[in-house]
Amino acid sequence: MRRLNRKKTLNLMKELDAFPKVPESYVETSASGGTVSLIAFTTIAFLTIMEFMVYRDTWMKYEYEVDKDFTSKLRINIDITVAMRCQYVGADVLDLAETMVASADGLIYEPVMFELTPQQKELQRMLQLIQSKLQEEHSLQDVIFKSAFKSASTALPPREDNSLQSPDACRIHGHLYVNKVAGNFHITVGKAIPHPRGHAHLAALVSHESYNFSHRIDHLSFGELIPGIINPLDGTEKIASDHNQMFQYFITVVPTKLHTYKISAETHQFSVTERERVINHAAGSHGVSGIFMKYDISSLMVTVTEEHMPFWQFLVRLCGIIGGIFSTTGILHGVGRFVAEIIFCRFRLGSYRSASVPLPDGHTSNHLPLIRENSTH
């Protein structure tokens, strides 16, 4: 009984076979078929390698939602060098709520040389080149997100030369915590002092001839400090053409949550527009000389997530490539063979028609005589 059940099972499985085997005596091989098969296998191997590279790659997915966090503080990371002595300049933040955040809360004033060393200039030129490419190719931002925490720091390396010249500039670096409302971070002449109606700067003791707001922004970012992320103003350098000159940066800050396979952080992206003008009250150009960064917080929050192709999707695409190429090459080979047979048949028929047989009455016949072997008279 067991043997009968096994035979029935085997017969049932044979009937369900969707891949019938063709006897080898029925299979005909040809040189054209071998050539097409070689081309098909080469194409399959090439596309399989390319598909595997796509499977290994990742991409960034962007999602948008309303930012409901209005109570937390916003961190501003600053590293700016101004071509004036530290005792002549002051930096602080004043927001729309008339809250003043003094630079003493987290900024350091360091006397330095404004002129960069050759190594520092090379890094600055690299940052400026990256900034120009980012303005042309926005998709490069995805590469920067994925390389966060893996790239080297974008900060300028320390000076190696021991110059005997006295420092002629002031490096203002550190971080400040401000309210999540629009505000104005500015660097101008004189130290800031609190005032009932806002704030003021002690600029009366500084002569106008010593004003020089040429500056270099080595780093400016909002939120958590992430090494490897290049911000829009990193590497910016502005040279003042006049003593009384105002540099303005209008910044729109967008809260951003970054989730990659390397890090998970809450940071901020921002876009910026620039403007500069000479202060000349006689010509109607009013204002205060200095560097003004007016920022505004967007109500939208962006979530950037690094995604990867699922393995099942990779298998489906791979099967589609292999099956599609086999089917396509088989169809093309069959069509090509059919066209070739038609052409060769017409050529043979034309050669037969060219032969003629003379008749007794002087006419000719284009039909070939029927020749029989072993015929008898």
C-alpha positions as a LaTeX table, in Angstrom:
\begin{tabular}{lrrr}
\hline
Residue & $x$ (\AA) & $y$ (\AA) & $z$ (\AA) \\
\hline
Met1 & 0.00 & 0.00 & 0.00 \\
Arg2 & 2.79 & 2.37 & 0.82 \\
Arg3 & 4.38 & 1.79 & $-2.58$ \\
Leu4 & 1.08 & 2.45 & $-4.31$ \\
Asn5 & 0.64 & 5.69 & $-2.39$ \\
Arg6 & 4.16 & 6.75 & $-3.31$ \\
Lys7 & 3.55 & 6.01 & $-6.98$ \\
Lys8 & 0.30 & 7.97 & $-6.91$ \\
Thr9 & 2.05 & 10.88 & $-5.25$ \\
Leu10 & 4.87 & 10.80 & $-7.79$ \\
Asn11 & 2.42 & 10.61 & $-10.70$ \\
Leu12 & 0.47 & 13.55 & $-9.27$ \\
Met13 & 3.65 & 15.59 & $-8.90$ \\
Lys14 & 4.62 & 14.75 & $-12.49$ \\
Glu15 & 1.25 & 15.97 & $-13.75$ \\
Leu16 & 1.77 & 19.24 & $-11.87$ \\
Asp17 & 5.17 & 19.76 & $-13.48$ \\
Ala18 & 5.09 & 23.18 & $-15.16$ \\
Phe19 & 8.54 & 22.70 & $-16.67$ \\
Pro20 & 8.28 & 19.78 & $-19.10$ \\
Lys21 & 11.58 & 18.32 & $-20.24$ \\
Val22 & 12.26 & 18.26 & $-23.98$ \\
Pro23 & 14.25 & 15.24 & $-25.21$ \\
Glu24 & 17.72 & 16.11 & $-26.43$ \\
Ser25 & 16.98 & 14.55 & $-29.83$ \\
Tyr26 & 14.38 & 17.28 & $-30.41$ \\
Val27 & 16.73 & 20.13 & $-29.51$ \\
Glu28 & 18.52 & 21.84 & $-32.37$ \\
Thr29 & 21.49 & 24.12 & $-31.67$ \\
Ser30 & 22.86 & 26.81 & $-33.95$ \\
Ala31 & 25.66 & 29.34 & $-34.07$ \\
Ser32 & 23.21 & 32.26 & $-34.02$ \\
Gly33 & 21.48 & 30.84 & $-30.96$ \\
Gly34 & 24.80 & 30.47 & $-29.16$ \\
Thr35 & 25.73 & 34.06 & $-30.00$ \\
Val36 & 22.40 & 35.37 & $-28.70$ \\
Ser37 & 22.79 & 33.27 & $-25.54$ \\
Leu38 & 26.27 & 34.70 & $-24.93$ \\
Ile39 & 24.95 & 38.24 & $-25.34$ \\
Ala40 & 22.04 & 37.47 & $-23.00$ \\
Phe41 & 24.30 & 36.03 & $-20.28$ \\
Thr42 & 26.66 & 39.01 & $-20.52$ \\
Thr43 & 23.77 & 41.47 & $-20.25$ \\
Ile44 & 22.30 & 39.60 & $-17.28$ \\
Ala45 & 25.67 & 39.64 & $-15.47$ \\
Phe46 & 26.13 & 43.38 & $-16.11$ \\
Leu47 & 22.61 & 44.33 & $-15.01$ \\
Thr48 & 22.86 & 42.08 & $-11.96$ \\
Ile49 & 26.00 & 43.87 & $-10.81$ \\
Met50 & 24.37 & 47.28 & $-11.40$ \\
Glu51 & 21.26 & 46.19 & $-9.51$ \\
Phe52 & 23.38 & 45.01 & $-6.59$ \\
Met53 & 25.06 & 48.42 & $-6.46$ \\
Val54 & 21.62 & 50.06 & $-6.37$ \\
Tyr55 & 20.62 & 47.67 & $-3.58$ \\
Arg56 & 23.65 & 48.66 & $-1.52$ \\
Asp57 & 22.94 & 52.38 & $-1.96$ \\
Thr58 & 20.56 & 54.39 & 0.23 \\
Trp59 & 18.50 & 57.52 & $-0.30$ \\
Met60 & 17.03 & 60.26 & 1.87 \\
Lys61 & 13.28 & 60.55 & 2.44 \\
Tyr62 & 11.85 & 63.97 & 3.38 \\
Glu63 & 8.67 & 64.36 & 5.43 \\
Tyr64 & 7.10 & 67.62 & 6.59 \\
Glu65 & 5.02 & 68.42 & 9.64 \\
Val66 & 4.17 & 71.36 & 11.88 \\
Asp67 & 6.71 & 72.13 & 14.59 \\
Lys68 & 4.81 & 72.15 & 17.88 \\
Asp69 & 7.81 & 72.77 & 20.13 \\
Phe70 & 7.86 & 76.46 & 21.08 \\
Thr71 & 9.18 & 76.26 & 24.62 \\
Ser72 & 12.65 & 74.82 & 24.10 \\
Lys73 & 15.73 & 76.93 & 23.50 \\
Leu74 & 17.51 & 77.24 & 20.16 \\
Arg75 & 21.26 & 76.84 & 20.12 \\
Ile76 & 23.35 & 79.05 & 17.83 \\
Asn77 & 26.91 & 77.86 & 17.08 \\
Ile78 & 29.18 & 80.73 & 16.05 \\
Asp79 & 32.75 & 81.01 & 14.80 \\
Ile80 & 33.33 & 84.42 & 13.18 \\
Thr81 & 36.54 & 86.40 & 12.80 \\
Val82 & 36.27 & 90.20 & 12.49 \\
Ala83 & 39.19 & 92.36 & 11.34 \\
Met84 & 39.06 & 94.57 & 14.45 \\
Arg85 & 40.57 & 94.29 & 17.88 \\
Cys86 & 38.49 & 92.51 & 20.50 \\
Gln87 & 38.15 & 95.58 & 22.72 \\
Tyr88 & 36.46 & 97.46 & 19.88 \\
Val89 & 33.65 & 95.01 & 19.03 \\
Gly90 & 30.72 & 93.44 & 20.84 \\
Ala91 & 28.26 & 90.69 & 19.95 \\
Asp92 & 24.84 & 89.87 & 21.33 \\
Val93 & 21.33 & 88.69 & 20.40 \\
Leu94 & 18.07 & 90.60 & 20.63 \\
Asp95 & 14.85 & 88.77 & 19.74 \\
Leu96 & 11.30 & 89.95 & 19.05 \\
Ala97 & 10.36 & 89.40 & 22.69 \\
Glu98 & 12.98 & 92.08 & 23.51 \\
Thr99 & 15.05 & 89.48 & 25.31 \\
Met100 & 18.76 & 90.22 & 25.18 \\
Val101 & 21.33 & 87.44 & 25.23 \\
Ala102 & 24.80 & 88.83 & 25.88 \\
Ser103 & 27.91 & 87.30 & 24.37 \\
Ala104 & 29.25 & 86.66 & 27.87 \\
Asp105 & 26.74 & 83.83 & 28.17 \\
Gly106 & 28.74 & 81.53 & 25.90 \\
Leu107 & 30.99 & 83.36 & 23.42 \\
Ile108 & 34.76 & 83.70 & 23.63 \\
Tyr109 & 36.71 & 86.68 & 22.24 \\
Glu110 & 40.11 & 85.51 & 21.03 \\
Pro111 & 42.72 & 87.88 & 19.53 \\
Val112 & 43.99 & 86.37 & 16.26 \\
Met113 & 45.54 & 87.28 & 12.93 \\
Phe114 & 42.98 & 87.94 & 10.19 \\
Glu115 & 45.33 & 86.71 & 7.44 \\
Leu116 & 45.16 & 82.92 & 7.05 \\
Thr117 & 48.05 & 80.53 & 6.71 \\
Pro118 & 48.43 & 78.59 & 3.40 \\
Gln119 & 46.93 & 75.45 & 4.99 \\
Gln120 & 43.94 & 77.41 & 6.30 \\
Lys121 & 43.44 & 79.09 & 2.92 \\
Glu122 & 43.36 & 75.70 & 1.23 \\
Leu123 & 40.56 & 74.51 & 3.52 \\
Gln124 & 38.65 & 77.76 & 2.99 \\
Arg125 & 38.90 & 77.39 & $-0.80$ \\
Met126 & 37.62 & 73.82 & $-0.50$ \\
Leu127 & 34.62 & 74.99 & 1.54 \\
Gln128 & 33.85 & 77.73 & $-0.98$ \\
Leu129 & 34.05 & 75.21 & $-3.83$ \\
Ile130 & 31.63 & 72.88 & $-2.02$ \\
Gln131 & 29.27 & 75.80 & $-1.40$ \\
Ser132 & 29.24 & 76.68 & $-5.10$ \\
Lys133 & 28.50 & 73.04 & $-6.02$ \\
Leu134 & 25.70 & 72.86 & $-3.44$ \\
Gln135 & 24.03 & 75.89 & $-5.01$ \\
Glu136 & 24.06 & 74.15 & $-8.40$ \\
Glu137 & 23.38 & 70.54 & $-7.38$ \\
His138 & 20.94 & 70.39 & $-4.48$ \\
Ser139 & 21.05 & 66.59 & $-4.42$ \\
Leu140 & 24.56 & 66.82 & $-2.94$ \\
Gln141 & 22.92 & 67.70 & 0.36 \\
Asp142 & 21.84 & 64.04 & 0.66 \\
Val143 & 25.50 & 63.00 & 0.38 \\
Ile144 & 26.40 & 65.42 & 3.18 \\
Phe145 & 23.61 & 64.06 & 5.39 \\
Lys146 & 24.78 & 60.48 & 4.86 \\
Ser147 & 28.42 & 61.39 & 5.52 \\
Ala148 & 27.67 & 63.14 & 8.83 \\
Phe149 & 29.93 & 62.02 & 11.68 \\
Lys150 & 32.16 & 60.27 & 9.13 \\
Ser151 & 33.77 & 63.32 & 7.56 \\
Ala152 & 36.52 & 65.36 & 9.11 \\
Ser153 & 35.64 & 68.55 & 10.96 \\
Thr154 & 35.13 & 71.63 & 8.79 \\
Ala155 & 36.78 & 73.91 & 11.37 \\
Leu156 & 39.97 & 75.69 & 10.36 \\
Pro157 & 43.15 & 73.99 & 11.60 \\
Pro158 & 45.19 & 75.91 & 14.19 \\
Arg159 & 47.96 & 78.21 & 13.03 \\
Glu160 & 51.37 & 76.63 & 12.76 \\
Asp161 & 53.46 & 79.75 & 12.27 \\
Asn162 & 54.62 & 81.69 & 15.32 \\
Ser163 & 54.19 & 85.19 & 13.98 \\
Leu164 & 55.71 & 88.02 & 16.01 \\
Gln165 & 53.06 & 90.43 & 14.77 \\
Ser166 & 50.42 & 91.54 & 17.22 \\
Pro167 & 46.89 & 90.21 & 16.56 \\
Asp168 & 44.84 & 92.52 & 14.35 \\
Ala169 & 41.50 & 90.66 & 14.47 \\
Cys170 & 39.08 & 89.11 & 16.91 \\
Arg171 & 37.72 & 85.59 & 16.68 \\
Ile172 & 34.28 & 85.30 & 18.30 \\
His173 & 33.37 & 81.67 & 18.80 \\
Gly174 & 31.17 & 79.55 & 21.03 \\
His175 & 27.42 & 79.07 & 21.32 \\
Leu176 & 24.34 & 80.86 & 22.63 \\
Tyr177 & 20.89 & 79.65 & 23.67 \\
Val178 & 18.03 & 81.84 & 22.50 \\
Asn179 & 14.24 & 81.67 & 22.38 \\
Lys180 & 12.59 & 80.01 & 19.39 \\
Val181 & 11.38 & 83.30 & 17.97 \\
Ala182 & 12.78 & 85.63 & 15.34 \\
Gly183 & 15.84 & 87.54 & 16.47 \\
Asn184 & 18.93 & 89.44 & 15.45 \\
Phe185 & 22.48 & 88.34 & 16.19 \\
His186 & 24.83 & 91.22 & 15.48 \\
Ile187 & 28.43 & 92.27 & 15.87 \\
Thr188 & 29.07 & 96.00 & 15.98 \\
Val189 & 31.35 & 98.59 & 17.54 \\
Gly190 & 31.51 & 98.71 & 21.32 \\
Lys191 & 30.44 & 96.34 & 24.05 \\
Ala192 & 26.74 & 95.80 & 24.57 \\
Ile193 & 25.04 & 97.11 & 27.71 \\
Pro194 & 21.44 & 96.46 & 28.83 \\
His195 & 18.91 & 99.23 & 28.35 \\
Pro196 & 15.27 & 99.56 & 29.50 \\
Arg197 & 14.14 & 99.95 & 25.87 \\
Gly198 & 16.44 & 97.36 & 24.41 \\
His199 & 20.20 & 97.61 & 24.49 \\
Ala200 & 23.04 & 99.89 & 23.42 \\
His201 & 26.71 & 99.65 & 22.45 \\
Leu202 & 29.51 & 101.80 & 23.84 \\
Ala203 & 30.92 & 103.05 & 20.55 \\
Ala204 & 31.74 & 106.64 & 21.45 \\
Leu205 & 35.35 & 105.87 & 22.42 \\
Val206 & 36.18 & 104.18 & 19.11 \\
Ser207 & 37.22 & 106.36 & 16.16 \\
His208 & 35.57 & 105.86 & 12.78 \\
Glu209 & 38.95 & 105.34 & 11.13 \\
Ser210 & 39.43 & 102.10 & 13.07 \\
Tyr211 & 36.15 & 100.62 & 11.83 \\
Asn212 & 36.77 & 97.55 & 9.69 \\
Phe213 & 34.02 & 94.98 & 9.49 \\
Ser214 & 35.78 & 92.70 & 7.07 \\
His215 & 34.93 & 89.27 & 8.41 \\
Arg216 & 35.17 & 85.56 & 7.80 \\
Ile217 & 32.47 & 83.09 & 8.86 \\
Asp218 & 34.22 & 79.82 & 9.61 \\
His219 & 31.07 & 78.25 & 11.02 \\
Leu220 & 27.47 & 79.22 & 11.71 \\
Ser221 & 24.78 & 76.67 & 12.53 \\
Phe222 & 21.62 & 76.25 & 14.56 \\
Gly223 & 20.74 & 73.36 & 16.83 \\
Glu224 & 22.89 & 70.37 & 17.70 \\
Leu225 & 26.46 & 70.61 & 16.41 \\
Ile226 & 27.07 & 67.74 & 13.95 \\
Pro227 & 30.60 & 67.26 & 12.54 \\
Gly228 & 30.70 & 66.81 & 8.79 \\
Ile229 & 27.63 & 68.95 & 8.04 \\
Ile230 & 28.45 & 71.95 & 5.84 \\
Asn231 & 26.18 & 74.95 & 6.41 \\
Pro232 & 25.38 & 77.67 & 3.84 \\
Leu233 & 27.64 & 80.33 & 5.38 \\
Asp234 & 30.66 & 78.17 & 6.22 \\
Gly235 & 33.77 & 79.54 & 4.51 \\
Thr236 & 32.21 & 82.94 & 3.69 \\
Glu237 & 34.60 & 85.88 & 3.60 \\
Lys238 & 33.63 & 89.53 & 3.11 \\
Ile239 & 36.07 & 92.44 & 2.72 \\
Ala240 & 34.75 & 95.89 & 3.63 \\
Ser241 & 35.33 & 98.62 & 1.06 \\
Asp242 & 34.53 & 101.42 & 3.52 \\
His243 & 34.87 & 102.05 & 7.25 \\
Asn244 & 31.13 & 102.57 & 7.74 \\
Gln245 & 29.77 & 99.44 & 6.09 \\
Met246 & 26.85 & 97.21 & 7.04 \\
Phe247 & 26.67 & 93.49 & 6.24 \\
Gln248 & 23.25 & 91.90 & 6.56 \\
Tyr249 & 22.31 & 88.20 & 6.44 \\
Phe250 & 18.61 & 87.28 & 6.36 \\
Ile251 & 18.28 & 83.69 & 7.56 \\
Thr252 & 15.29 & 81.33 & 7.56 \\
Val253 & 15.80 & 78.45 & 9.99 \\
Val254 & 13.98 & 75.13 & 9.47 \\
Pro255 & 13.93 & 72.59 & 12.34 \\
Thr256 & 15.21 & 69.25 & 11.07 \\
Lys257 & 15.25 & 65.75 & 12.50 \\
Leu258 & 17.99 & 63.65 & 10.93 \\
His259 & 17.79 & 59.84 & 11.12 \\
Thr260 & 20.50 & 57.91 & 9.28 \\
Tyr261 & 22.17 & 54.54 & 9.82 \\
Lys262 & 25.02 & 56.39 & 11.56 \\
Ile263 & 23.34 & 59.05 & 13.70 \\
Ser264 & 20.01 & 60.31 & 14.96 \\
Ala265 & 20.01 & 64.00 & 15.81 \\
Glu266 & 17.85 & 67.11 & 15.96 \\
Thr267 & 19.43 & 69.95 & 14.06 \\
His268 & 18.36 & 72.88 & 11.89 \\
Gln269 & 18.83 & 73.72 & 8.23 \\
Phe270 & 18.71 & 77.29 & 7.02 \\
Ser271 & 18.69 & 79.38 & 3.87 \\
Val272 & 20.24 & 82.82 & 3.64 \\
Thr273 & 20.19 & 85.95 & 1.52 \\
Glu274 & 22.93 & 88.58 & 1.78 \\
Arg275 & 23.05 & 92.34 & 1.49 \\
Glu276 & 25.75 & 94.90 & 2.11 \\
Arg277 & 25.81 & 98.69 & 1.85 \\
Val278 & 27.82 & 101.69 & 2.97 \\
Ile279 & 26.31 & 103.82 & 5.74 \\
Asn280 & 26.08 & 107.40 & 4.51 \\
His281 & 23.49 & 109.54 & 6.28 \\
Ala282 & 24.00 & 112.44 & 3.88 \\
Ala283 & 23.05 & 110.19 & 0.95 \\
Gly284 & 20.05 & 108.70 & 2.76 \\
Ser285 & 21.67 & 105.38 & 3.63 \\
His286 & 20.96 & 105.14 & 7.34 \\
Gly287 & 21.85 & 102.45 & 9.80 \\
Val288 & 24.66 & 101.19 & 12.00 \\
Ser289 & 27.95 & 99.77 & 10.81 \\
Gly290 & 28.45 & 96.12 & 11.65 \\
Ile291 & 27.45 & 92.52 & 10.90 \\
Phe292 & 23.76 & 91.72 & 11.36 \\
Met293 & 22.28 & 88.23 & 11.11 \\
Lys294 & 18.50 & 88.40 & 11.25 \\
Tyr295 & 17.00 & 84.93 & 11.65 \\
Asp296 & 13.42 & 83.69 & 11.57 \\
Ile297 & 12.15 & 80.25 & 12.67 \\
Ser298 & 9.97 & 78.32 & 10.24 \\
Ser299 & 6.76 & 76.77 & 11.56 \\
Leu300 & 7.41 & 73.59 & 9.54 \\
Met301 & 9.71 & 70.80 & 10.63 \\
Val302 & 11.48 & 68.45 & 8.23 \\
Thr303 & 12.21 & 64.82 & 9.06 \\
Val304 & 15.03 & 63.37 & 6.96 \\
Thr305 & 15.27 & 59.58 & 7.05 \\
Glu306 & 17.81 & 57.37 & 5.31 \\
Glu307 & 16.08 & 54.45 & 3.60 \\
His308 & 17.32 & 51.22 & 2.05 \\
Met309 & 15.82 & 48.90 & $-0.58$ \\
Pro310 & 14.22 & 45.82 & 1.05 \\
Phe311 & 15.79 & 42.47 & 0.23 \\
Trp312 & 12.54 & 41.05 & $-1.16$ \\
Gln313 & 12.28 & 43.97 & $-3.58$ \\
Phe314 & 15.86 & 43.32 & $-4.70$ \\
Leu315 & 14.98 & 39.67 & $-5.43$ \\
Val316 & 11.85 & 40.67 & $-7.38$ \\
Arg317 & 13.81 & 43.15 & $-9.49$ \\
Leu318 & 16.57 & 40.57 & $-10.06$ \\
Cys319 & 14.07 & 37.93 & $-11.21$ \\
Gly320 & 12.48 & 40.50 & $-13.51$ \\
Ile321 & 15.86 & 41.27 & $-15.07$ \\
Ile322 & 16.77 & 37.62 & $-15.67$ \\
Gly323 & 13.36 & 36.56 & $-16.96$ \\
Gly324 & 12.87 & 39.69 & $-19.04$ \\
Ile325 & 16.22 & 39.36 & $-20.80$ \\
Phe326 & 15.65 & 35.66 & $-21.55$ \\
Ser327 & 12.21 & 36.35 & $-22.98$ \\
Thr328 & 13.29 & 39.41 & $-24.94$ \\
Thr329 & 16.35 & 37.79 & $-26.47$ \\
Gly330 & 14.29 & 34.70 & $-27.37$ \\
Ile331 & 11.72 & 36.84 & $-29.15$ \\
Leu332 & 14.37 & 38.88 & $-30.96$ \\
His333 & 16.20 & 35.73 & $-31.99$ \\
Gly334 & 12.99 & 34.17 & $-33.33$ \\
Val335 & 12.03 & 37.31 & $-35.27$ \\
Gly336 & 15.53 & 37.64 & $-36.70$ \\
Arg337 & 15.56 & 34.02 & $-37.74$ \\
Phe338 & 12.12 & 34.35 & $-39.38$ \\
Val339 & 13.21 & 37.46 & $-41.34$ \\
Ala340 & 16.43 & 35.74 & $-42.43$ \\
Glu341 & 14.52 & 32.68 & $-43.68$ \\
Ile342 & 12.14 & 34.88 & $-45.69$ \\
Ile343 & 15.03 & 36.73 & $-47.31$ \\
Phe344 & 16.91 & 33.50 & $-48.16$ \\
Cys345 & 13.74 & 31.87 & $-49.55$ \\
Arg346 & 13.11 & 34.80 & $-51.88$ \\
Phe347 & 16.71 & 34.66 & $-53.02$ \\
Arg348 & 16.40 & 30.96 & $-53.85$ \\
Leu349 & 13.10 & 31.45 & $-55.69$ \\
Gly350 & 14.69 & 34.20 & $-57.78$ \\
Ser351 & 17.52 & 31.89 & $-58.81$ \\
Tyr352 & 15.06 & 29.20 & $-59.87$ \\
Arg353 & 13.04 & 31.64 & $-61.97$ \\
Ser354 & 16.11 & 32.80 & $-63.88$ \\
Ala355 & 16.47 & 29.33 & $-65.56$ \\
Ser356 & 14.51 & 28.81 & $-68.92$ \\
Val357 & 13.87 & 25.75 & $-71.20$ \\
Pro358 & 13.36 & 26.15 & $-75.03$ \\
Leu359 & 10.18 & 24.67 & $-76.57$ \\
Pro360 & 9.80 & 23.16 & $-80.12$ \\
Asp361 & 7.59 & 26.04 & $-81.35$ \\
Gly362 & 10.29 & 28.61 & $-80.54$ \\
His363 & 8.94 & 29.71 & $-77.13$ \\
Thr364 & 10.71 & 29.33 & $-73.85$ \\
Ser365 & 9.52 & 27.86 & $-70.62$ \\
Asn366 & 10.70 & 29.18 & $-67.26$ \\
His367 & 9.66 & 25.98 & $-65.57$ \\
Leu368 & 12.42 & 23.55 & $-64.81$ \\
Pro369 & 12.01 & 20.10 & $-66.32$ \\
Leu370 & 11.04 & 17.36 & $-64.00$ \\
Ile371 & 13.94 & 14.95 & $-63.62$ \\
Arg372 & 13.29 & 11.50 & $-62.41$ \\
Glu373 & 15.92 & 9.03 & $-61.52$ \\
Asn374 & 15.76 & 5.47 & $-62.90$ \\
Ser375 & 13.24 & 6.54 & $-65.55$ \\
Thr376 & 12.56 & 4.12 & $-68.45$ \\
His377 & 11.75 & 4.91 & $-72.13$ \\
\hline
\end{tabular}
